[in-house]
Amino acid sequence: MTKRPIYPGSIIIAIPKPFLITMETVLKSEVGSFLKRSHLKFNLQQAMTIFLIIESEKQEESVWWPYIKALPETFDTPAFWKPSDLFLFSKNVYKKIFAALNDLQTFYNEILLFLSSCKEIKITFNEFRWAWYCINSRSIYYDCDSSPYIADTNKNIALAPFLDLLNHSTTAEVEAAFNMNNNCFEIKTYNSFRKYDQVFISYGAHSNTHLLMEYGFILPDNPHDVYELDYDEIVKVAHNLNFQYIDRKKRIIEENNINRKLVCSKEGVSWSMHAVMKILAMDFTELKNWKFIFKDDPISLTNQKAVKKMGHILLKQELLELRSVFVKFPSKDKSRLTPHQNIALNLLKIEENILQQSIQLLQ
């Protein structure tokens, strides 16, 4: 909370560079000396993970101990959930979580390979997972130069003690950047706060699925929330409706990257989703002029009806499949569900609502 009123345009926090944990911090530590001797090259998050674990083991002997003590001991991201509770998500959310868990295991295996030649350090998976999500959920964007010892992928991150205590709000308007003049990482707010209000920042315009996977929470009225649709499922519906020239249409869609952001929201299906359905529903003559989709006008009355029919079939299929997940919950009484099960239930209800509204908008 703030102890004084805050007005739009105010700097709400400024962290001096020496208090940031950056690539430079890691490379100057003992982890950096190990990396410089190794033939392996990690991304910065992996290197920072090892750094955080080593510093936490030092406890009071580490200059970073006051910060490490303030970090959460566990997280509500799906990587910390019971495996059985992961089946309480819709299929698309589950696919994303499964892929993320596979990536997590790969990053850990790479660290184990590095540690096999570095006998001084031992890291368990639980230690790795804790440190990984400390960084994953709390890092800021911090531009840094390339290093021969760190992969360029995902290298522009840093930890900012104290700053990471600020919570996220979809209504927060902020500007965050490193100020070269005063050597501080600053956050400027464009909101106003009264004395003793909680001060919020924005983690970005993220959907609930992203917020859950990266930070471990969801928001009931998230304006950025979407329901993601699978491209192959859309094509499958087109096949079932006996649309012609599917392979040619797929080439057009894929070569022009139209099969991205295939989502629906409370405002209906996305432009790219609509465009994919328009192309799949085209007849031979219409397909010659497929670029008409960029004009946003109806292709033809026949095409319009086919798109509406395809959309209805697809979204109703998704809705039926999603509703089948509700029966997997151990109780209908929310008070008897665990906190994680309640998060999964709330996310399903939000997704159900998005699908219902999208179907109505197709009428």
N, C-alpha and C positions, 0 to 999 in steps of 0.2 A: 504494500500500500504506500501511497505517497503522504508525506507529512505536511505538504503544502499544495496549493492548487497548481496545476500544470496547464499551460496554454498551448494551442497549436503553434508549431514551429520550434518548440523547446527541445533541447538535447536532454533526454531523460537518463542517459547513462553513457559514460566514457571510460573505457578500460585501457590503461596505458600498455604499450606493446610488451614491456617486460613481464606483464602478468598474463599474456596470452601464451597458450601452448601451441606452437607452430611447427612446421617442418624444421625450421632452424633450431628450435628447442630440442626436438627429437635427435637431430643429427649431432648436436653438441653433447648428448648424453651417452651413457654406455651402450645404449641400443644402437646409436649412430656408429660407434666404433665397431660393433659386431657386423652391422650392415656393410661397412666399408671393407671388411675382410671377406665378406660373402660374395659368391658369384650370383646369388639370387637378388632380384629386384622386386620389392613389395610396392603396393600402392600406399599412400600416406596413412590411410585408415588402419591398415595392418600394422605398420610401423608404430603408429600412435597407440594402438591396442597393446602391443608388447611394452611400450614405454609406460603406459598407465598401470599395467599389472606390476611391473618392477618397482615403480614408485610407491604403489600401495603396499607392497611387501616391506618396504623400508620404514613405513609408518612415520614416526616423529623425525626420523633422520632425513626424510625427504622435505624439500622446501615446498612441495606441492601438497603435503599432507592435510593442511587445513581445508583445501579445496576437495581433495579426495574423500575426506570424512563427510562432506556435505552431499556427496553423490548418492543417488538411490542404490539400495542393495539389490533390488530386483526391478523388473519392468513388466508392463502389461502388454507388450508387443507379443504377437503370436508365437515367437520363438521361445517364450517362457510358459506357454499354455500346455496343459495336459494334451497329449496326442489325440485322445478321444474327443476333446472339445473342438478340435479343428474341423471335424466333420459337421459342425453346426453352422457352417457358412454356405452361401450359394456357391455353385460350381466354379464361377469365374473368380470369386474371391479366394476360394480354396486353391485354385491353380496358381494364383499369384503368390500365395503364402508358401505353397509347396516349392515353387521355383526359388523363392527367397531363402527358404531353409536349405535347399541344395547349395545355393551360392555361399551361404554361411559356412556349411561344412567344407566346401572347397577352399575357402579362405583359411579356415582352421588347418586343413591338411597341408596347405602351402607353408603355414607357419611351423607346423610340426617338422616338415622337411628341412626348413631352415634351422630349427632347434636341434635336429639330429647331429649337426656339425658344430653345435654351440652348447657344450655340456653344462655351461654355467646357469642356464635358464630352463626351467620346467614349467609348462603351462597346461592346465587342465582345460577341457572344453567349457566347463562352467565359468572359469575365470575369463576365458576368451570371450564367451558370450556376454558376460557382464560388461567388460571393458568395451567391446564392440558397440553395444547399445548405449553406453555412456556417450560415446563419440557420435554414433549414428543419430541419436535423438537430441544432441546438444551442440553440435558443431555449427560454426558460422562460416560464411564465405569469406575467405582471406586469400587474396591473390599473392602467389609466391613464385619465385624463379624456378626453373627446372633444376634438377639435381641428377648427377650420374648414379646416385644410390637409391632414388625413389622413382617409381613409374609415374609418368605424366597423368595417367588416368586418376581422376578424383584427388588431385594433389592440393587443390585450393581450399583447404579446410583448416580450422583452428578451433581450439576450445577457449572459451572466454569465461573464467570464473566470475560468479555473481550475476553476470548478464543472463546466464542460462536458467536463472530462477524465474524469469518472467514468463507468464503463461500466454497462450495463443487465443486470439479472438478473430472471428471473421470480419468484425467491424473495425479492427485496428488498422490505422493507416500510418505506416512508418517508412523511414528511409534509413538503411543501415549501410555503413561503409567505414573504411579505415581513413582517418584524417591525417594526411602526411604533415600538415602544419603543426599539429600538437602531438603527433605520434600516438594517437589513441584510436581505438575502434569505437565508433559512436552510433547511437540510435537516436534519431530525431522523430518525434511524434507529430502527427497532424490532427490528433484528437485532443480533447480537453478532459481533464480529470479534476474532481473536487478534492478537497482535503480529506484524507483517509480512504479514498477510492482505491480499489485494486487497479494497478497499471498493467495494461495488456500490450503485447506486440503481435505481429503477424508472422507465422512460420511459412506463409505462402498460400496461394489460392489452391488448396488441396482438397481432393475428395475425401470422404470418410474412410474409404479403403486405404488410401495413402496415409492418412492420419493414424489409423490403427496400426498399420504395418511399420511405420517409422517411429511413432511416438507412443502408441498404446492407448489411444482414446478416440472416441467419435463424438460428433456434435449433432444434436437433434434437428437443428434448423440450419444446416450447412448449405449456403447458396451455391457452393462449388461441387455439390455432390452429384454423382452420375452413376448410372448402371451400365457397365461395359458389356458389349455384345461380341460374340465370336464370329469372325469373318467366315470361317468354314461353315458355321451354322446357317449364316445368311445364304451362302451359296447352295447349301443343302436344300433349303426351302425353295429356292429358284429351280433346282433340279426337280423337286417333287411337284412343282407347278407346271412342269414340262416346258419351261422357257427354252428357246433355241440358242445355239451358238455360245454356250456357256464358256467353253475354253477360250474363245476369242475375247469374250467380255472380261474374263478373269485377267487376261494379258493386259488389256487396256487399263483395268483398275489397278493392277499391281505395278505395271511399268510407270504409271503416273502417281503412285503413292496415295491413291484415294482411299485405300483400305486402312486408314489411320483414324484414330479418335472415333471409332464406331461405338457411340454411346447414346443413351437417352437420359433426359433429365426431366424435371417438372415442367420444362418448357417444350418437351417433346423430343423427337429424334434429332441428332446432330446433323449439320449440313453434309458431312462426309457419309454418314449412314444413309441419308436420303439419296445422295448422289449414287452410291453403290447400288441401291435398290432400283433407281431410275435406269441405270445402265443394264442391269440384269433383266429388266422388264422390257427392254427395247426390241422392236422388230428389226428386220434386216435393213430397211431404209433408214430408220432412226439411228441405227448403230453407225452408219456412215458419217452422221453429224453428231456423234456423241458429245462433242465439246459444247453443245448447247446447254449442258448441265450447268455450266459456269454462269449462265444468264439467270438462273434461278426461276425461269418461267416453266410452266408445265410443258412436257415434251409433246404430249397429245392426250386426249381424253382417255383413250385405251390404256396408255402407259400410266396415267394417273390412277386409274382404277386398279391396275395390276400392282402398282406400288403400295396402294392402300391395303389391298388384299394380302400381299406378302408381309407387310408390316404387322397387320393384325395376327396372322398365323404365327409369325416369329415371336412377337411380344407375349401372346397368349401362351405359347409353348414355354417361354421363359418363366412366365408367371406360375404356370402349373408346376414346373420343375422346382421353382423356388418354394412354393407352398408345401411341397412334399418334404422339405427339410424340417418344417415345424414339428412334425411328429417325432423327430429324433431327440427332442429335448426331454430330459428325465422327468420334468413336471410342468404342468400348465401354470402353476403358481409361481410367480416371479420371485416371491420371498423365499422360495425353497431352492432357487438356482444360485450357483456361485456367481461372483462378480464377473468372471470371464464369460459364463453362459449368458448372463444378462446383457453383456456387450454384444455377443453374437445374435441374441434375440432382437435387440433394438436395431442392429444393422439390417437384419432380415426384414423387419417391419418397414424401415426406411426404403429399402430396395423395392419391397412390394408396393409401397405408395408411389414410387417413381414410375414403376411399370404400369400401374393402374392409370395414373395421370397421362402417361404417354399414349396408352391405348385410347383413352377418351379424346385426346387431341388428334388422333388419326381419323376420327369419325367424319 
